[in-house]
Amino acid sequence: MRYPLLPLVATFAAVVTTCASPPTTAERAAIAAGRGAALYQRHCAACHGPDGDGDTAVAHFLLPRPNAFRDGLFKLVSTTNGVPSEDDLVATLRRGMPGSTMMSWGWMPEADLRLLAREVRRLAVRGRAESIAATAKLAGQPLAPDQALAQAEQQLLPGPDVDGNVTVPSGADAAAAGARLWNTHCASCHGEDGRGLPGHEGLPTDGTWLWPRDLSAGWMRGGASLRELAFRIRAGMPAAHMPPSRLSAAETALLANHVRSLISEPTADHHVQWRRTVRAVRVARLPDDGDAAAWAKVEPVRLPLAPLWWRNDAAFEANLRVVHDGRTIAMQWSWADATRTDRPQPGMAMGDGLAVQFAQVQDPPMFAMGSEREPVNVWRWHAYDPKATAGMVDLMAMRHSGLDVPVDVRPPASAESIELGGAGSAPSATGSGLPLHVAREWTDGRWTATFRRDLAARNAHEVDLAVGTPVLFAVAVWDGAHDKHAASKAITTWHVLALQ
C-alpha cells in the first residue's frame, strides 16, 4: 500500500511556488516560521505538548518525562547563564538524549533542525512571558502583553559561551588530580566509579529528571568528547538539577579527562537512537526457523532500545537479522529478557512480546502509531494474547488459594499483521488482523522471534515490500514481568529497511 506524501511538505511547496514574485526577506521568515511550527506539531507536540507545556497523554507514560519548554530550563547548555544557544538546541535535536525517549533527529536537514530549535525557543519565551504577566497581575502591577514578552525575551537571551576548549592534561600527577576533583565535586551524586550511587533508584524524582546513571555504560545525555564534558562541568545541566562548577580552565581539563576515562570508547554513543539503514540480504534459500548455524551466517544489526519507563534492568538493545529470497522476508529478532513471561499470573496484565511497525511516509511521527490519513502496518507477537486469558487469572487465584481448579496456564501465543491509524486504534484492531508466522524461543535469558511474510502485501492494509523501495520501520519490545500495560514498553526510533 502506498500512503500519501506529507501534507506539510506539499503546503510549504505551494506557498513558495504560488508567489507572483520572489518572496521578500520578511515573507521567507514567515514561511520558515510556519514550517518550523508545522515540524514541531508533527514530531514534538505528542510528548512536549502543542504549547510546550509537557503535559500530554504520552508524557504520563514516560520516565523521565519530556521537558516543559515553557519553564525555560534545558539540560544541555554551553552558556554562562544556563540559557541554551540555538546551536545547543540543534545539537540536542541532532543527537537526541540517551537515557530518555528523546530520539535523534539527525536525519533531518540542518535547515529544518534550526527551524525546530527556533520554534522551541519561541514556545519557551511565550511560556515565560505568560508566567511574568501572571506574577505581575498577582502583585497588582499588571503588564501589557508586549511588555511581558520583552522581559521574557531578555531573560531567555543566551549568555556568553563557556570555554569548552580544553586539552588533555599531561604529567604524572594529572590522573590523580582529576580523580581528586571528581571525588570533591561529582562523586556525591555519580559515585566514585561513575556508576551512580547504590540504591539511587529509590531517590525522589519529579519525573522530569532522574538520578545520575551509569556513565561507564554510555548513558550520556550529551556527547563524551572533552569539549562536551567541559560544557557539562562549567555550564551544568539546569533542567537536571546539576549545578555548574566554577573551576579554572586547568581544573576543568583535569576533571573532563577523568570523566572521559570512566567511559569506554565503545559505549560513548552506544545508546544514541540514530536512524540506521538495515539491508535485507538476498539469499537463494531462507534459513529454517531452528537452524541456528544458518542464521549465524547472517550479520546482525544492533538497534538501541529506549524504555518508555526507565529501569536499570530494561532491554536496551535488540539484534536484527533479516534476509529475503525475492518472495518471502524473514526477520529474526533477539533481545535480553531475564524472565520468560508466557503464562498469565495475578497482577500481570500481559506477556512478553515484540511488534514491528512499517510506514511509507517520509517522516512519520514517532509515538503516534500512524493516523487515520497515514496508517501504519504492525506485525505483532505476544507470548500470549491477553484477550485469550479472560477468566484464567481468576481461576489461577482460586487454585493458589487451595482449590483444585484445572486451568491451562500457558495460553496460545498471538501473532498477527494489523493496521493502526493512531494509538487509540490499537485496542479495536488487535485480534482482527491477518495471521502471521512467528517462531519464538526463550533460552538463557534471551528471546528470539523470527517473523516471516510474503513480500507482496496480502491486502490494502499491509505494507508492500519490494526491492528498490526502502521503507521505514520501528520496533517495540514488552517485558511482561514489568510492563503492566500496552503503553509500557521499550522502543526504537524509525529505521530504514532496504531489500538487496
N, C-alpha and C positions, 0 to 999 in steps of 0.2 A: 504494500500500500504506500502511496506517495502522499505526504502531507504538504500543505501549502507553505510558501515561504513566509518569513517573519513579517507581520504587519508593520512593525516599526521601521524595518528597512524600506519597505515599499512607501510608507508615508514620508520618510526622510528624503527618498529619491524624488518623490512627487513635488515636495516643497522646492527642491533645488531646480528641477527641470521646468517648472511652470513659471519661474521668474522671467519677466519680459526682457530684463537686462541683468547683467551680473550683479549678485547681491552686494549690498554695501557691507562695510565692516560691522555696523550695528545689526544688520539683518543676519549676517553669518553668526554673530554672537547669539542672537535669539534662536537660530536654528540649532546651534550647538547645545545651548542650554536645554532646549526641548528634547534633543536626543539624549542628553545626559539624564534628564528626568525619566525618559522612557526606559533607558537601560536600567536605571535604579529600580523602577517599579517592576520590571520583568525579572530581574535577577536578585535583588536585595530586599525588597519590601516584605517578602514572605517571612523573613526572620527579623529584620531590623524595624519593620513597620513602615507603612506608607509615609508617615511623618517623621520617621527616625526615632520613635519613642521606645522601640524594642519590646513593645507589649503586643505580641501576636500569638495566635493559637499554636504556631510552630514553636515559638520561643519557650513555651511552657514545658515542652518535651526535651529541651536541650540543657545540658550542663557541661561546660559553662554556658550561661545564657548569652545571646547576642548583645552587642554593645548598644546602648541607647545614645545615639549621636547627639540628641538634644541636650544631654548632660555636659557635653563639651569635653569629655575625658576620653583619651585614647591610650592604647598600650604602647605602640611603637612610635617613638618621637626622637628627634635629634636636635631639639632646640633647648635653649636655656630656660624658657618659661613653660615647657611641657605642652605647648600647643603644636600639633603636627604641621609640618610644611606640606605643600602639595606633593613634593617628592616622597615624603614619609607615607602619605596615604596611597600613592601609586605603588610604592614598594610593598605595602601590606596587601593590596589587591593582587599584585603580580605573584607573590609567594604564598598568600594565604597565611593561616595561623595554625600550625600543627598543635595538637592538643585540644582543638576545638573543631567544630564543623564548618569553620571558615575555609573554603576550598581556594585553590589557586585559580586566579582568573588570567593567568599569563598567556592564555591562548587569544585573548582579546588584543586588537590593535592598540598601540600606545596612545593614539588619539582618544579612543574610547575609554581607556583607563583614566586618562586625565579628566575627561568629561564626568566620569563617575566620581572621581575624587572631588571635583568642584561641587557636584550635587550633594555629596556627603557633607562638605563644609557648609554649603548653603543651609542644609537642614540643621546642622549644629548651631549656626548663627541664629536662625529663626527660633529654635528652641530656647536659646539663651535669651533672646530678646523678649520672648513671652514670659520667661521667668523674671527678668528685670522689671517688666511692666507690672506683673502681678505683685512683686515685692514693693514697688513704688506706690501702688494703689493702697496696699495694706498700711503703708507708712503715712498715708494721707498726702502724698506728693505725686499724683499721677503724672505719667509721661505720655506724650504723643507717640504713636507707633514708630515714626521715623526717628525720634529721639532714643527710644529703647533699642531700635535696630542699630543706630550709630554706636551706642555703648557696647552692644554685643559684638559688633564688628571689631571694635577696639580691643575688647577683652580676648577675643579669639584670633588676634593677629599673631602669627608665629614670631617668636623672638629670634635672636641670632643663633646660628648653629653652634653646637658644642664642637669642640675639636675632637674629631674621630681619627685623626691621622697619627696612629701610634705605630711604633716599630717594635719588633721582637727584641726584648732586652737581652743583653749578653752578660757574661760574667758568672763565676761560680756561685755567687750568692743570689742570683736573680730568682731562681726557682723557689728558694727558701723564703725570700722576701715576698714573692707573690702569694705563697701559701699563708704567710702571716697576715697579709692584708685580707685574704679570703676569710680566715678564721675570725678576724676582727669585724669585718663588715658584712659577711654573707652567710657564714655557717649557721648562725642562729635560725635562719629560715631554710636554707638549702642543704644543711647538713655538712659535715666535714668533707664528705666524698662527693658532694653534688647530687646525691640521690634523693634529697628531701629528708625531712625528719621522720623517724619511725612513728607510725600511728597517726600521721598527718591527715589521713582520710577523715578522722574524727573531729578535726578542727572546724570551726564555724566558717561558713561561706554564704554570701548573699545570692549566689548563683551567677553573678556577673564575673566573678573571678574564682580561681581555685588556688589551693595551696601550691607551693613550689613543687614541681615534679622532677623526675629523674633526668638531669641534664645528660648523663652518660648514655642514656638510651635515645638521645636525639630529640627530646621534647623541647624544641627551641621555637618560641613564637617568632623571633626574628632570626636572622642568619647567624652562623657560627664564625664568621670572619672576625679578625681582630677589630676592624672598623665597627662592625655591628655591635660587638661586645662592648666596645668603648662607648657607643651611644647608650646602651642599656645602663652602663655603670654611671655615666656622667649626667644623663638626662632622666634616668629612672623609667618606670612604666606607670604613669599616672592612674590608669584605669585598672591596674593590677596590684595596687597597694605597695608598689616597690618605689621607695624614695630615691632621689638622685644622691650620689655620693660626691662630696666636694673634695675630690682627690686631685693632686697635681698631675700633670701630663706624664711624668715618670712613674708615679704610683699607678695611674690608670693603665699604663703599658704593662707593668708587672702583674697587676690583677687580671687584666684581659688575657695575658699569656697563660696565667694559671688556670683560668676558666677554660681556655681552649685546650689545655692538657687533660681536662676531665672528660672531654668529648672526643670519642674515637672518630677517625675520618669517615668510616663507612656509615656512621649513624647521623652525621651532621644534618643531612637532608632526607633522612630515612623515612620520615612521616609526612613529607610535603605532598600535598594532593595535586601533583602536576597532571595535566591531561596527557596520556600516553597513547601511542598508536600501536595496537596489537594486530599482528599479521597472522591470519589463519593459513597455515601451510597446506598446500595441496598434496595429497598422498594418493597412491593407487588403491590402497585399501585402508579403511578406518580401523584403528586398534579396537579389539574387543573390550568390553567393559572391565573384565577382570584380568586383562593382560597387562600386568604392571611393567613387564620388560619392554613391551611395545610403547606404552605411554611414556616410559622413562626416556625414550629417544626424542620425544618432543620437548623442545626448550620451553621451560616455564617462564611466565611473566609475573613479577611480583607487583601487586596492586595494593597500596596502603588503604586501610580501613579507618574510618573515624567513627567511634561510638557516639551516638547522639547523647547518651547519658554517661559521662566519664566514670570509669572504674579501672583500677590498675590491672585487673586480670581479663580485660576485654580482648576480643580478637582484633589485632591491629594490622593484619595483612591477610590477603588471600592470594594463592598462586593459581594461575590460569594456564592451562594447556589447551590449545584449540587447533583443530585440523578439519579439512573437508575433502571430499573426493569428487566434487563437481555436482553432486546430487544431494548429499547429506552433510550437515555440520555436526561436529562433536566437540563439546566444551567440557573439559574436566576441571572442576574447582576443588581446591584443597585449602582447609583453614583449621586453626587450632581451636579446640573446644574441650576443656578438661572433663566435662561431664556429658555422657550420652543421654540426651533427654528425648526419648521417643515413647515414653509411657506417661499418660496423664497422672497427675498427683494432686491432692487437695492443695489449694493455694497457688497452683501453677496454671497459667492461662493458655500456654501454647508450648509446642515443642521446638526443637532446633529446626533451622530451615535456611534456605537461600533463594533469592529471586534476582533475575536479570531483567532490566527494562531496556527497551530499544526505542529510540526516537529518530525521526528523519527530518527534523528541522535543524537549522544551522546552530542554534544556541538555545536549547530547551532550558527552562528554569530548573534549578537543582532539586527543590523539595516538593514541587507541585504534583509529581507523578502524572504529568500530562494535563490537558484541559479538554473541554468539550470540542474546541476547534482544533487542537493539536494533541490527539490521544497518543498514548504510548502502548507498546505491546510488552507484556510482562510474562516471563517464564518463571513460574514459582514452584518451589518444592518445600514441603514441610514434613518433618518426621511423622507427624500425624495431623490430621485436619481437625481443628477444634470443633467444627460442626459435627464430626463423627463421634464425638465423645459425650454427647448430650446424655446426662444421667449417669455416665460412667464414673465420674468423680464422686458423686453421691454414694454410689454402690461401694466404691473403694473405701470411703469414710466409714460406711456401715461395717465392712469387713474388718477395718482397722480397730473398730470398737468391740470386736469379738464375735460378730455374727458371721455365720458361714454363708456368704453370698458369692455365687460364681460370677466372675466378670472377666472379660477379655481385656487384659491390662496393656496390650500392645495393639492399638487400632491400626488400620492400614495407613500407609503414607499417602500424601496427597501431592499430585503433580499436574499442572495444567498450564495452558497458554491462554491468557486473558488480555482484554483491552481495558485500559483505565483512562478515564477522562477527568482526572483530578483526584486528590487524596480522598475526597468524600465518596468517590465511586467504588472504592475498594471493597467495602462490605457487601454490596449488592452484586459485584462482579465475581467475587470469589465463589467457586463451586459451579460456575456456569460456562467455563472455558473449554477449549479443546484438550483432549488428553495429550500428555507429554511424557516421553520416555526419559526417566531419570534413574540411573543405577547409583546406589549410595552405599557407603561403608564407613563405619567408625572403628578406627584402630589406633591404639596408643595415644589417645587424646587428640586425634585429628579426624575430621570428617572429609570424605572425598565424595563428591557428587558429580556424575557425568550426565550431561544433558545431550540429547540427540533430537534433531528435527530436520526435515527436508528443507533445502534452501528455499524452495518455492513456497510462498505463503499458501496456506490451505483455505483461507477466506479473506475477506476485506479487512478483518480486524488484526491480522498478523503482519509482522514485518516481512518484507520480501528481501532475501539476501542474495546478492549477485556479485560476481567478480567485477571489479571496476567501479563499484558503488559503495564507498565507505558509509558506515552507519555508526551513530553514537550509541553507547551502551553504558550502563552503570549497574552496580550490584549492591545488594543489601544482605546482611547475614544476621540471623536471630540466634540467640543463646537462650534456650528455653528455661534453663536453670536460673537465669537472672532477668531476662526480658519478660515483663509481665503483661505486655500488650503489643499489638502490631506496630505501634509507633515507636517502640523501643528496640533499637537495632544498631548495627554498625554499617556504614555506607561508604561507597567510593564516590569520587567526582565522575563526571562524564568522560569516557574514553572513546577512542576511535577503533572500530573493528574493520579491517580491510582483508578481503579474501584474495589469496595469491592465485 
